[in-house]
């Protein structure tokens, strides 16, 4: 984990799935961050992005975003 903004790495689909699984188990953002090698704020921000996308559909495909399909 680094605070250097030049070392930002994108979230992979696998990491996002793992993030959501850990969150569903009731883990905190700090605990999830330690498991995934991310900061607490990175985890929190990603969870917020998912929350905003909930119920939205892709303008391109017309389908629900993959992380909310279930």
N, C-alpha and C positions, 0 to 999 in steps of 0.2 A: 504494500500500500504506500502510495506516495502522494504528497500534496503538490507535486510539480505538475502544472497543467499541461506541460509538453509531453507528459507520459500517459495521457488519456488513451484508453483502449476501448474500442466499441464492445458492446455486449453481444455475445453470441446467442443464438437461439437456445442452445443447451444451457447456458448460464441463466437465461431468463426463465426457462422451465424449472431449473433447480431453485432459483430465487423464489418463484411462486410456490413450489412444493415446500420449501423451508418456512415460508411465511404462513402457509396453510397449517403447518404443524405448531404455529404459535411462537416461533422464534422472533427475537427482537431484531431490529435493523443492525445493531452492533454485532450480535451473534452471527447473523447471516453474512455480514461483511467480513468477519474473521474467517468464515468457512470458504467464501468465494474470493478472498484476497482483494476486497474492495473496501472503500471507506463507508462508514455509517451513512454519510450524506449521499454517497453514490447509490446505495441501496434504497434509501428513503426517496430519492429523486426518481429512481426507476419505478418504484411502487406507485408514486404519484402519477407518473406518466400512464401506467396501466389503468389506474383509476379514472383518469380523464378519458381514456379510450374506450372504457366500458360502454357497451351498447352502440358504439360507432361502427360504421361499415366503411370499407374501402371504396373510394370514389372510382377506382380503376376496375375492381372485380365485382363490387357490389356485395361482397361477403363480409361477415364479421371478422374482425382482426383475429389472427391465429391464437394469440394468448388468451382470448376470451371464448374461443370455441370449445365446446365441451360436451 
